[in-house]
Amino acid sequence: QEGAQDYLVKGRGPADLIVRSIRHAIERNRHAGLAQKRGGAAGQPRGQILVFLGAKGGVGTSTVALGVASALAAQRKVIAAELAPALGSFACLLGAETEESWPRLLASTAGRPTPVEAGRALWRSPDGLRVLFGPRRVEQLPQTDNSGREAVVQALASMADIVVLDLGCGRAALEEP
């Protein structure tokens, strides 16, 4: 658990500071990814994980997470995952029509998805971004304490250079992974 390297506060700071912070984060992740590919042990997750967590709902966290993932996908293998313990918005933002979601993936794999199984649950955008959606209807919300999200993250990290996680907002989003 290394902690956050940077954080940005919406509406605080000049635009050039935000642009510079994002560029530095991308460059840091590029170098970290190259180092991990050279020296990573077999079986270890190889993908860097970027986490987006909102202070409250409706402030655009999912939109920013998806935008960063799309920008990174132009140069790297990227998976965006909507792992909030609430209804997701990625499918709506992308105009995707699929029933796949992380609760459905967990239900179909007894809570321990392999990379192959996780790969089947991903939606692919025309620009190469792969996406794991959150639940889109109330009946799809998990009936558990969200256990299993860590297994999903591990499976996704073994499949991509960068995994962008949208954890939603609030205390429940921090309980796991």
C-alpha positions as CSV (number, residue, x, y, z in Angstrom):
1,Q,0.0,0.0,0.0
2,E,2.0,2.9,-1.3
3,G,-0.7,5.6,-0.9
4,A,-1.5,8.5,-3.2
5,Q,1.2,10.2,-5.2
6,D,-1.0,13.1,-6.3
7,Y,-4.4,14.4,-5.8
8,L,-6.4,17.2,-7.5
9,V,-9.2,19.2,-6.0
10,K,-11.9,20.2,-8.4
11,G,-12.1,24.0,-8.9
12,R,-8.8,24.5,-7.0
13,G,-5.7,25.4,-8.9
14,P,-4.9,26.8,-12.3
15,A,-5.5,24.7,-15.4
16,D,-1.8,24.4,-16.2
17,L,-1.2,22.8,-12.8
18,I,-3.9,20.2,-13.5
19,V,-2.5,19.5,-17.0
20,R,1.0,19.2,-15.6
21,S,-0.1,16.8,-12.8
22,I,-1.9,14.5,-15.3
23,R,1.1,14.5,-17.6
24,H,3.4,13.6,-14.7
25,A,1.1,10.9,-13.5
26,I,1.0,9.4,-17.0
27,E,4.8,9.5,-17.4
28,R,5.2,8.0,-13.9
29,N,2.9,5.2,-14.8
30,R,4.7,4.6,-18.1
31,H,8.0,4.2,-16.4
32,A,6.6,2.1,-13.6
33,G,4.9,-0.2,-16.1
34,L,8.2,-0.6,-18.1
35,A,10.1,-1.4,-14.9
36,Q,7.4,-3.9,-13.8
37,K,7.4,-5.7,-17.1
38,R,11.2,-6.1,-16.9
39,G,11.3,-7.3,-13.3
40,G,7.9,-8.5,-12.3
41,A,7.6,-12.0,-10.9
42,A,5.6,-14.6,-12.8
43,G,1.9,-14.5,-11.7
44,Q,2.2,-11.0,-10.2
45,P,-0.3,-8.4,-11.5
46,R,1.4,-6.3,-14.0
47,G,-1.0,-3.4,-14.4
48,Q,-0.7,-0.1,-12.7
49,I,-3.9,0.9,-10.9
50,L,-5.3,4.4,-10.9
51,V,-8.2,5.0,-8.5
52,F,-10.8,7.7,-8.8
53,L,-12.9,8.3,-5.7
54,G,-15.5,11.0,-5.4
55,A,-16.1,13.2,-2.3
56,K,-19.9,13.0,-3.1
57,G,-22.1,11.8,-5.9
58,G,-22.7,13.9,-8.9
59,V,-19.4,15.8,-9.1
60,G,-18.1,14.1,-12.3
61,T,-15.8,11.4,-10.9
62,S,-17.0,8.7,-13.3
63,T,-16.7,11.1,-16.2
64,V,-13.2,12.1,-15.3
65,A,-12.2,8.4,-14.7
66,L,-13.6,7.4,-18.1
67,G,-11.9,10.4,-19.8
68,V,-8.5,9.6,-18.3
69,A,-8.9,5.9,-19.3
70,S,-9.9,6.8,-22.8
71,A,-6.9,9.1,-23.2
72,L,-4.5,6.5,-21.8
73,A,-6.0,3.8,-24.1
74,A,-4.6,5.7,-27.1
75,Q,-1.1,4.5,-26.1
76,R,-1.5,1.7,-23.6
77,K,-3.6,-1.4,-22.9
78,V,-6.2,0.0,-20.5
79,I,-9.2,-1.4,-18.7
80,A,-11.7,0.9,-17.0
81,A,-13.7,-0.7,-14.2
82,E,-16.7,0.7,-12.4
83,L,-16.5,-1.0,-9.0
84,A,-18.7,1.3,-7.0
85,P,-21.1,-0.5,-4.7
86,A,-23.9,1.5,-6.4
87,L,-25.5,1.9,-9.8
88,G,-23.0,2.6,-12.6
89,S,-22.9,5.2,-15.3
90,F,-20.1,4.1,-17.6
91,A,-22.6,2.2,-19.9
92,C,-24.7,5.3,-20.3
93,L,-21.7,7.6,-20.9
94,L,-20.4,5.2,-23.6
95,G,-23.7,4.3,-25.1
96,A,-23.0,0.6,-24.5
97,E,-25.7,-2.0,-24.5
98,T,-24.6,-5.0,-22.5
99,E,-25.7,-6.9,-19.4
100,E,-22.2,-7.7,-18.2
101,S,-21.2,-6.1,-14.9
102,W,-18.8,-6.9,-12.0
103,P,-21.6,-8.3,-9.8
104,R,-22.6,-10.6,-12.6
105,L,-19.0,-11.6,-13.2
106,L,-18.6,-12.5,-9.5
107,A,-21.9,-14.4,-9.4
108,S,-20.8,-16.5,-12.4
109,T,-17.4,-17.3,-11.0
110,A,-18.1,-18.0,-7.4
111,G,-16.4,-14.8,-6.5
112,R,-13.0,-15.7,-7.9
113,P,-12.8,-14.7,-11.6
114,T,-9.8,-15.7,-13.7
115,P,-8.4,-13.3,-16.2
116,V,-10.0,-15.3,-19.0
117,E,-13.4,-15.1,-17.3
118,A,-12.9,-11.4,-16.6
119,G,-11.9,-10.8,-20.2
120,R,-15.2,-12.2,-21.4
121,A,-17.1,-9.7,-19.2
122,L,-15.3,-6.7,-20.8
123,W,-16.9,-4.4,-23.3
124,R,-14.6,-3.0,-26.0
125,S,-14.9,0.5,-27.4
126,P,-13.9,1.3,-31.0
127,D,-10.8,3.1,-29.7
128,G,-9.5,0.1,-27.8
129,L,-10.6,0.9,-24.3
130,R,-11.9,-2.2,-22.4
131,V,-14.6,-1.6,-19.8
132,L,-16.1,-3.6,-16.9
133,F,-19.4,-2.0,-16.1
134,G,-21.1,-1.6,-12.7
135,P,-24.7,-2.6,-12.2
136,R,-27.2,-0.7,-14.3
137,R,-30.4,-1.7,-12.5
138,V,-31.4,-2.0,-8.9
139,E,-31.9,-5.7,-9.1
140,Q,-28.3,-6.1,-10.3
141,L,-26.8,-4.5,-7.1
142,P,-24.8,-7.0,-5.1
143,Q,-26.6,-8.5,-2.1
144,T,-23.3,-8.9,-0.2
145,D,-20.7,-6.7,1.4
146,N,-19.0,-6.2,-2.0
147,S,-16.5,-9.0,-1.3
148,G,-14.7,-10.2,-4.3
149,R,-13.9,-6.9,-5.8
150,E,-10.2,-7.4,-5.0
151,A,-10.3,-10.6,-7.0
152,V,-11.8,-8.7,-9.9
153,V,-9.0,-6.1,-9.6
154,Q,-6.3,-8.7,-9.6
155,A,-7.7,-10.4,-12.7
156,L,-7.9,-7.1,-14.5
157,A,-4.4,-6.0,-13.5
158,S,-3.0,-9.1,-15.0
159,M,-4.6,-8.2,-18.4
160,A,-3.6,-4.5,-18.9
161,D,-0.9,-2.0,-18.5
162,I,-3.2,0.3,-16.6
163,V,-6.5,-0.3,-14.8
164,V,-8.6,2.7,-14.0
165,L,-11.0,2.1,-11.1
166,D,-14.0,4.2,-10.4
167,L,-14.9,3.4,-6.8
168,G,-17.8,5.9,-6.5
169,C,-18.0,7.9,-3.4
170,G,-18.4,7.6,0.3
171,R,-17.3,5.2,3.0
172,A,-18.7,2.1,1.3
173,A,-16.4,2.7,-1.7
174,L,-13.4,2.4,0.6
175,E,-14.2,-0.9,2.4
176,E,-12.7,-3.0,-0.4
177,P,-10.5,-3.5,-2.6
